[in-house]
Structures are given as C-alpha cells and as structure tokens.
Amino acid sequence: MQFSTALHDAGVPSELHIFQKGSHGYGLGMGHGDVSAWTGICIEWMKTGGIIRNSGIMEG
C-alpha cells in the first residue's frame, strides 16, 4: 500500500485492488474465486492506459 500511495502522491496513474482471500502465485487465478477477476481488471487498466486495444497490444 505504501507503493500505491507513493504513486498517487507523485501523480502516477495507478490502481490498487486488494482481495479478501488469496495468495501469490496463482498464475492467471482461474478457478480461485475472486482472485480470478484480476486478469479482466488488468486488461481494462491496460486499455484505459493506452497500452492495448480491444484487439491486443498497440503498435508503436
């Protein structure tokens, strides 16, 4: 959370999602309850940030 606060304080666009249950190392988290949502959240964040389009990675 300190890292997220530092990003915010520096004006860096970021998001922090904290899941009630879970651990580290689930791969894509499929089949692990709420943790499974992180991949969709990540894709939407990358679209919002202009990193990817609906069809995939943007070409530079």
C-alpha positions, 0 to 999 in steps of 0.5 A: 500500500505504501507503493500505491500511495507513493504513486498517487502522491507523485501523480502516477496513474495507478490502481490498487485492488486488494482481495479478501482471500488469496495468495501469490502465485496463482498464475492467471487465478482461474478457478480461485474465486475472486482472485480470478477477476484480476486478469479482466481488471488488468486488461481494462487498466491496460486499455484505459492506459493506452497500452492495448486495444480491444484487439491486443497490444498497440503498435508503436 
